[in-house]
Amino acid sequence: MSGQADGFIAKFQARWPEWLVVAVFLPASRRQLAQAWMALLQELGDAAWGGEDPRPGEAKLGWWIEELEGWSRGARRHPLGAVLSSRAASWPALAAALPSLQASRDRPREATNAVGAVAPFAVAAAALEAELAGMPVATSSSGDLASALLAERLLHHPEGAVPLQLLAAQDGPADPGQAWAAALLASWPAGAPVARERRLHALLQRARLVQRAEGIAAPAPMSRWRALWKAWRAARLEQPVPAP
């Protein structure tokens, strides 16, 4: 893996330091690939939701549309393409879904609108995630990806993340992000995600959402031993992701 790709993966690891602990439950042959995929999703989410001005993100996603379409033809410019592009075929579908990810920046009216806004991208991303994990695309779950995307936005780009319905329901100085975190946890898809990579990352996301639902504005990573125990339960026992 090139040093440049390692730089983008390091950004993902900096945001999710527990990943280095839970990744031991992935086959060694899939660890770097999983990290590169998670790093790509992080780059796309940051472009869609980051910053006060949406225009730089729109430009980045426009570039990514061309880049991902090129991956299906063997052309690549981004360092992550050296790791990912030859391992799946559905890159044009992900590129076609990027405008919907950008449109999801608009504050949703209610929870169902929030899910619907990210749904087109979640469908394309879930199919690619299954391919990268070596699983039939038919086994992919867009619900798992939709929950992951909404969690990422609330945790790392909270501006505009909370639906208007929840904002209107708050009385006084209550934290609307706390209520939205609780709602996301309550609606998280039942059962374990099919891909172990997604199952392990969902474990980390849910742990931070629990902190956010408890009113902690800046949730902290789990301790090494707690992450190791929870990951063992999630990955080795193949059961639904355990609550933190």
Backbone hydrogen bonds in HBPLUS format (Angstrom, degrees):
<---DONOR---> <-ACCEPTOR-->    atom                        ^
c    i                          cat <-CA-CA->   ^        H-A-AA   ^      H-
h    n   atom  resd res      DA  || num        DHA   H-A  angle D-A-AA Bond
n    s   type  num  typ     dist DA aas  dist angle  dist       angle   num
A0006-ASP N   A0002-SER O   3.04 MM   4  6.34 155.4  2.11 146.8 154.3     1
A0007-GLY N   A0003-GLY O   3.11 MM   4  6.39 136.5  2.31 138.7 149.1     2
A0007-GLY N   A0004-GLN O   3.11 MM   3  5.16 129.0  2.38  94.9 108.0     3
A0008-PHE N   A0005-ALA O   3.12 MM   3  5.38 121.8  2.48 102.5 115.5     4
A0009-ILE N   A0005-ALA O   3.04 MM   4  6.36 158.5  2.09 153.0 159.7     5
A0010-ALA N   A0006-ASP O   2.79 MM   4  5.94 145.8  1.91 143.5 153.1     6
A0011-LYS N   A0007-GLY O   3.25 MM   4  6.55 139.5  2.42 135.0 144.2     7
A0012-PHE N   A0008-PHE O   3.34 MM   4  6.74 150.6  2.43 141.2 147.8     8
A0013-GLN N   A0009-ILE O   2.94 MM   4  6.29 159.0  1.99 151.1 157.2     9
A0014-ALA N   A0010-ALA O   2.83 MM   4  5.99 144.2  1.96 143.4 152.8    10
A0015-ARG N   A0011-LYS O   3.26 MM   4  6.48 147.3  2.37 139.9 147.0    11
A0016-TRP N   A0012-PHE O   2.93 MM   4  6.14 146.7  2.04 146.0 156.5    12
A0019-TRP N   A0016-TRP O   2.97 MM   3  5.67 160.4  2.01 121.3 127.4    13
A0021-VAL N   A0018-GLU O   2.88 MM   3  5.30 142.5  2.02 110.2 121.5    14
A0022-VAL N   A0018-GLU O   3.09 MM   4  6.49 162.2  2.12 158.9 162.5    15
A0023-ALA N   A0019-TRP O   2.83 MM   4  5.70 148.8  1.93 152.2 158.9    16
A0024-VAL N   A0021-VAL O   3.43 MM   3  6.15 167.9  2.44 114.6 118.0    17
A0025-PHE N   A0022-VAL O   3.11 MM   3  6.01 171.5  2.12 125.6 128.3    18
A0026-LEU N   A0023-ALA O   2.99 MM   3  5.37 162.1  2.02 117.1 118.6    19
A0030-ARG N   A0027-PRO O   2.86 MM   3  5.51 160.7  1.90 123.1 129.3    20
A0034-ALA N   A0030-ARG O   2.90 MM   4  5.94 157.6  1.95 147.1 153.4    21
A0035-GLN N   A0031-ARG O   2.98 MM   4  6.24 159.2  2.03 150.5 156.1    22
A0036-ALA N   A0032-GLN O   2.95 MM   4  6.16 157.5  2.00 148.2 154.2    23
A0037-TRP N   A0033-LEU O   2.99 MM   4  6.23 156.0  2.05 148.7 155.0    24
A0038-MET N   A0034-ALA O   2.94 MM   4  6.18 165.5  1.96 152.7 156.4    25
A0039-ALA N   A0035-GLN O   2.85 MM   4  5.99 151.5  1.93 144.7 153.3    26
A0040-LEU N   A0036-ALA O   2.94 MM   4  6.18 147.0  2.05 142.3 150.8    27
A0041-LEU N   A0037-TRP O   3.01 MM   4  6.36 165.5  2.03 155.7 158.3    28
A0042-GLN N   A0038-MET O   2.96 MM   4  6.16 150.9  2.05 142.9 151.3    29
A0043-GLU N   A0039-ALA O   2.96 MM   4  6.24 153.5  2.03 145.3 151.9    30
A0044-LEU N   A0040-LEU O   2.98 MM   4  6.29 162.0  2.02 157.5 161.8    31
A0045-GLY N   A0041-LEU O   2.93 MM   4  6.08 161.6  1.96 149.0 154.2    32
A0046-ASP N   A0042-GLN O   2.90 MM   4  6.00 160.9  1.94 149.4 154.8    33
A0047-ALA N   A0043-GLU O   3.06 MM   4  6.25 152.5  2.14 142.8 150.0    34
A0048-ALA N   A0044-LEU O   3.00 MM   4  6.23 153.2  2.08 145.2 152.6    35
A0049-TRP N   A0045-GLY O   2.95 MM   4  6.04 163.4  1.98 156.6 159.8    36
A0050-GLY N   A0046-ASP O   2.84 MM   4  4.94 143.5  1.97 133.3 140.0    37
A0058-GLU N   A0054-PRO O   2.97 MM   4  6.23 152.0  2.05 153.4 162.4    38
A0059-ALA N   A0055-ARG O   3.03 MM   4  6.28 156.9  2.08 153.1 158.3    39
A0060-LYS N   A0056-PRO O   2.98 MM   4  6.28 155.2  2.04 146.5 153.5    40
A0061-LEU N   A0057-GLY O   2.91 MM   4  6.15 162.8  1.94 152.6 156.7    41
A0062-GLY N   A0058-GLU O   2.91 MM   4  6.09 148.0  2.01 142.4 151.7    42
A0063-TRP N   A0059-ALA O   3.02 MM   4  6.31 151.4  2.11 145.0 152.0    43
A0064-TRP N   A0060-LYS O   2.88 MM   4  6.21 152.8  1.96 145.8 154.2    44
A0065-ILE N   A0061-LEU O   2.89 MM   4  6.14 143.8  2.02 144.9 153.5    45
A0067-GLU N   A0063-TRP O   2.96 MM   4  6.23 157.3  2.01 148.4 155.8    46
A0068-LEU N   A0064-TRP O   2.84 MM   4  5.93 173.3  1.84 156.5 157.0    47
A0069-GLU N   A0065-ILE O   3.12 MM   4  6.22 157.2  2.18 144.9 151.5    48
A0070-GLY N   A0066-GLU O   3.04 MM   4  6.20 146.2  2.16 140.6 149.8    49
A0070-GLY N   A0067-GLU O   3.09 MM   3  5.08 118.5  2.48  92.8 108.1    50
A0071-TRP N   A0067-GLU O   3.07 MM   4  6.45 136.8  2.26 142.4 154.2    51
A0071-TRP N   A0068-LEU O   3.19 MM   3  5.07 126.4  2.49  90.7 104.2    52
A0073-ARG N   A0070-GLY O   2.87 MM   3  5.23 148.7  1.97 109.4 119.6    53
A0075-ALA N   A0070-GLY O   2.93 MM   5  4.85 147.8  2.04 146.6 137.6    54
A0074-GLY N   A0071-TRP O   3.21 MM   3  5.09 165.3  2.23 102.5 106.5    55
A0081-GLY N   A0078-HIS O   2.93 MM   3  5.51 147.9  2.03 116.8 126.3    56
A0082-ALA N   A0079-PRO O   3.09 MM   3  5.68 148.4  2.20 113.7 121.0    57
A0083-VAL N   A0080-LEU O   3.07 MM   3  5.42 142.7  2.21 106.1 116.3    58
A0084-LEU N   A0080-LEU O   3.01 MM   4  6.21 159.1  2.05 153.3 159.9    59
A0085-SER N   A0081-GLY O   2.96 MM   4  4.85 150.6  2.04 122.6 132.1    60
A0087-ARG N   A0084-LEU O   2.96 MM   3  5.48 163.4  1.99 124.1 129.5    61
A0094-LEU N   A0090-SER O   3.31 MM   4  6.71 151.8  2.40 148.0 155.8    62
A0095-ALA N   A0091-TRP O   2.93 MM   4  6.21 158.3  1.98 154.6 160.9    63
A0096-ALA N   A0092-PRO O   2.89 MM   4  6.13 155.3  1.95 146.3 152.7    64
A0097-ALA N   A0093-ALA O   3.17 MM   4  6.35 131.6  2.42 135.0 146.5    65
A0097-ALA N   A0094-LEU O   3.14 MM   3  5.14 134.0  2.36  95.2 107.9    66
A0098-LEU N   A0095-ALA O   3.18 MM   3  5.38 157.5  2.23 106.2 113.0    67
A0100-SER N   A0097-ALA O   3.12 MM   3  5.56 129.1  2.39 109.4 121.6    68
A0101-LEU N   A0097-ALA O   3.36 MM   4  6.78 145.5  2.49 143.9 153.5    69
A0101-LEU N   A0098-LEU O   3.00 MM   3  5.00 121.0  2.36  97.5 112.9    70
A0102-GLN N   A0098-LEU O   3.03 MM   4  6.39 157.3  2.08 156.7 162.4    71
A0103-ALA N   A0099-PRO O   2.93 MM   4  6.18 155.5  1.99 144.9 151.9    72
A0104-SER N   A0100-SER O   3.06 MM   4  6.23 130.6  2.31 136.3 148.1    73
A0104-SER N   A0101-LEU O   3.19 MM   3  5.15 134.2  2.41  93.6 106.0    74
A0105-ARG N   A0102-GLN O   3.10 MM   3  5.73 163.5  2.13 116.9 121.1    75
A0106-ASP N   A0103-ALA O   3.28 MM   3  6.18 160.5  2.32 123.2 125.0    76
A0164-LEU N   A0108-PRO O   2.89 MM  56  6.39 156.7  1.95 152.2 156.6    77
A0165-GLN N   A0109-ARG O   2.85 MM  56  5.94 148.6  1.95 151.6 160.3    78
A0113-ASN N   A0110-GLU O   3.07 MM   3  5.36 123.8  2.40 103.9 117.9    79
A0114-ALA N   A0110-GLU O   3.11 MM   4  6.47 147.6  2.22 149.0 158.8    80
A0114-ALA N   A0111-ALA O   3.03 MM   3  5.04 118.9  2.42  95.5 111.0    81
A0115-VAL N   A0111-ALA O   3.06 MM   4  6.44 158.5  2.11 156.4 160.9    82
A0116-GLY N   A0112-THR O   2.92 MM   4  6.08 161.9  1.96 144.6 150.4    83
A0117-ALA N   A0113-ASN O   2.89 MM   4  5.97 145.1  2.01 143.0 151.3    84
A0119-ALA N   A0115-VAL O   3.04 MM   4  5.99 122.0  2.39 142.0 157.9    85
A0122-ALA N   A0118-VAL O   2.86 MM   4  6.00 158.4  1.91 156.7 163.9    86
A0123-VAL N   A0119-ALA O   2.91 MM   4  6.10 156.7  1.97 159.1 162.7    87
A0124-ALA N   A0120-PRO O   3.34 MM   4  6.60 166.1  2.36 144.9 147.5    88
A0125-ALA N   A0121-PHE O   2.84 MM   4  6.01 163.6  1.86 156.3 161.7    89
A0126-ALA N   A0122-ALA O   2.83 MM   4  5.85 155.8  1.89 146.3 152.8    90
A0127-ALA N   A0123-VAL O   3.18 MM   4  6.38 156.7  2.24 144.7 150.2    91
A0128-LEU N   A0124-ALA O   3.16 MM   4  6.43 158.4  2.21 145.9 151.5    92
A0129-GLU N   A0125-ALA O   2.84 MM   4  6.02 156.6  1.89 149.2 156.4    93
A0130-ALA N   A0126-ALA O   3.03 MM   4  6.23 154.4  2.09 146.5 152.2    94
A0131-GLU N   A0127-ALA O   3.12 MM   4  6.41 157.7  2.17 144.1 150.0    95
A0132-LEU N   A0128-LEU O   2.89 MM   4  6.16 164.8  1.91 157.4 160.7    96
A0133-ALA N   A0129-GLU O   3.02 MM   4  6.18 142.6  2.17 140.7 150.5    97
A0135-MET N   A0130-ALA O   2.82 MM   5  4.98 170.4  1.83 153.6 150.2    98
A0134-GLY N   A0131-GLU O   2.97 MM   3  5.07 156.6  2.03 104.9 112.2    99
A0139-THR N   A0136-PRO O   2.95 MM   3  5.63 160.1  1.99 118.3 124.4   100
A0140-SER N   A0137-VAL O   2.98 MM   3  5.40 165.4  2.00 116.6 121.4   101
A0146-ALA N   A0142-SER O   2.82 MM   4  6.03 157.7  1.87 151.6 158.1   102
A0147-SER N   A0143-GLY O   3.04 MM   4  6.20 164.7  2.07 147.6 151.0   103
A0148-ALA N   A0144-ASP O   3.03 MM   4  6.22 155.7  2.09 142.5 149.8   104
A0149-LEU N   A0145-LEU O   2.86 MM   4  6.08 157.6  1.91 153.2 158.5   105
A0150-LEU N   A0146-ALA O   3.04 MM   4  6.28 166.0  2.06 154.1 157.0   106
A0151-ALA N   A0147-SER O   2.94 MM   4  6.09 154.6  2.01 147.3 154.8   107
A0152-GLU N   A0148-ALA O   2.91 MM   4  6.12 161.6  1.94 149.5 154.5   108
A0153-ARG N   A0149-LEU O   3.01 MM   4  6.27 159.6  2.05 149.7 154.8   109
A0154-LEU N   A0150-LEU O   3.10 MM   4  6.29 168.2  2.12 147.9 150.7   110
A0155-LEU N   A0151-ALA O   2.93 MM   4  6.06 165.3  1.96 156.3 160.7   111
A0156-HIS N   A0152-GLU O   2.92 MM   4  5.87 154.9  1.99 149.5 155.4   112
A0157-HIS N   A0153-ARG O   2.69 MM   4  4.77 147.5  1.80 132.5 141.0   113
A0161-ALA N   A0158-PRO O   2.98 MM   3  5.05 170.1  1.99 124.5 125.0   114
A0166-LEU N   A0163-PRO O   3.08 MM   3  5.56 127.0  2.37 108.7 120.3   115
A0167-LEU N   A0163-PRO O   3.18 MM   4  6.57 156.6  2.24 148.4 155.5   116
A0168-ALA N   A0164-LEU O   2.89 MM   4  6.11 160.4  1.93 158.2 162.2   117
A0169-ALA N   A0165-GLN O   3.16 MM   4  6.30 134.7  2.38 132.2 143.9   118
A0169-ALA N   A0166-LEU O   3.14 MM   3  4.98 125.9  2.45  90.2 104.6   119
A0170-GLN N   A0167-LEU O   3.31 MM   3  5.49 150.4  2.41 100.9 109.0   120
A0178-GLN N   A0175-ASP O   3.14 MM   3  5.41 133.0  2.37 104.2 115.7   121
A0180-TRP N   A0176-PRO O   2.98 MM   4  6.27 154.7  2.04 150.2 157.5   122
A0181-ALA N   A0177-GLY O   2.95 MM   4  6.09 155.0  2.01 144.4 150.8   123
A0182-ALA N   A0178-GLN O   3.13 MM   4  6.39 157.8  2.19 144.3 149.8   124
A0183-ALA N   A0179-ALA O   2.98 MM   4  6.25 151.6  2.06 143.0 151.0   125
A0184-LEU N   A0180-TRP O   2.89 MM   4  6.14 155.0  1.95 150.3 156.6   126
A0185-LEU N   A0181-ALA O   3.03 MM   4  6.27 157.0  2.08 148.6 154.6   127
A0186-ALA N   A0182-ALA O   2.98 MM   4  6.18 156.2  2.04 145.5 152.2   128
A0187-SER N   A0183-ALA O   3.06 MM   4  6.23 141.2  2.22 142.7 152.1   129
A0188-TRP N   A0185-LEU O   3.32 MM   3  5.19 164.5  2.35 100.7 105.1   130
A0198-ARG N   A0195-ALA O   3.06 MM   3  5.38 118.9  2.45 104.3 117.8   131
A0199-ARG N   A0195-ALA O   3.01 MM   4  6.34 155.4  2.07 150.1 158.0   132
A0200-LEU N   A0196-ARG O   2.91 MM   4  6.13 160.3  1.95 155.9 158.9   133
A0201-HIS N   A0197-GLU O   3.09 MM   4  6.33 159.6  2.13 145.4 151.2   134
A0202-ALA N   A0198-ARG O   2.81 MM   4  5.90 155.8  1.87 148.6 155.7   135
A0203-LEU N   A0199-ARG O   3.18 MM   4  6.39 144.3  2.31 138.0 146.5   136
A0204-LEU N   A0201-HIS O   3.08 MM   3  5.20 117.6  2.49  97.7 111.9   137
A0205-GLN N   A0201-HIS O   2.96 MM   4  6.29 163.0  1.99 155.2 160.1   138
A0206-ARG N   A0202-ALA O   2.87 MM   4  5.94 168.8  1.88 153.5 156.5   139
A0207-ALA N   A0203-LEU O   3.16 MM   4  6.26 152.6  2.24 139.0 146.2   140
A0208-ARG N   A0204-LEU O   3.25 MM   4  6.57 152.7  2.33 145.9 151.9   141
A0209-LEU N   A0205-GLN O   2.89 MM   4  6.17 152.0  1.97 149.5 158.6   142
A0210-VAL N   A0206-ARG O   2.89 MM   4  6.10 152.6  1.97 150.5 156.4   143
A0211-GLN N   A0207-ALA O   3.40 MM   4  6.70 154.5  2.47 136.2 141.7   144
A0212-ARG N   A0208-ARG O   2.92 MM   4  6.23 156.0  1.98 146.6 153.9   145
A0213-ALA N   A0209-LEU O   2.78 MM   4  6.01 153.8  1.84 151.3 158.2   146
A0214-GLU N   A0210-VAL O   3.07 MM   4  6.28 128.7  2.34 136.8 150.0   147
A0214-GLU N   A0211-GLN O   3.07 MM   3  5.02 133.6  2.30  93.5 106.7   148
A0216-ILE N   A0211-GLN O   3.02 MM   5  5.46 161.1  2.06 151.6 146.2   149
A0215-GLY N   A0212-ARG O   3.02 MM   3  5.18 159.1  2.06 106.9 111.8   150
A0227-ALA N   A0223-SER O   2.93 MM   4  6.08 166.1  1.94 156.1 160.2   151
A0228-LEU N   A0224-ARG O   2.94 MM   4  6.11 153.1  2.02 143.6 151.5   152
A0229-TRP N   A0225-TRP O   3.00 MM   4  6.16 160.0  2.04 146.0 150.4   153
A0230-LYS N   A0226-ARG O   2.96 MM   4  6.14 171.9  1.97 155.5 157.8   154
A0231-ALA N   A0227-ALA O   2.88 MM   4  5.89 156.7  1.93 145.6 152.7   155
A0232-TRP N   A0228-LEU O   2.99 MM   4  6.12 150.9  2.08 141.5 149.2   156
A0233-ARG N   A0229-TRP O   3.15 MM   4  6.45 159.7  2.19 149.5 154.0   157
A0234-ALA N   A0230-LYS O   2.94 MM   4  6.17 159.3  1.98 147.9 154.0   158
A0235-ALA N   A0231-ALA O   2.79 MM   4  5.75 166.3  1.80 153.4 157.0   159
A0236-ARG N   A0232-TRP O   2.94 MM   4  5.36 145.1  2.07 131.5 142.4   160
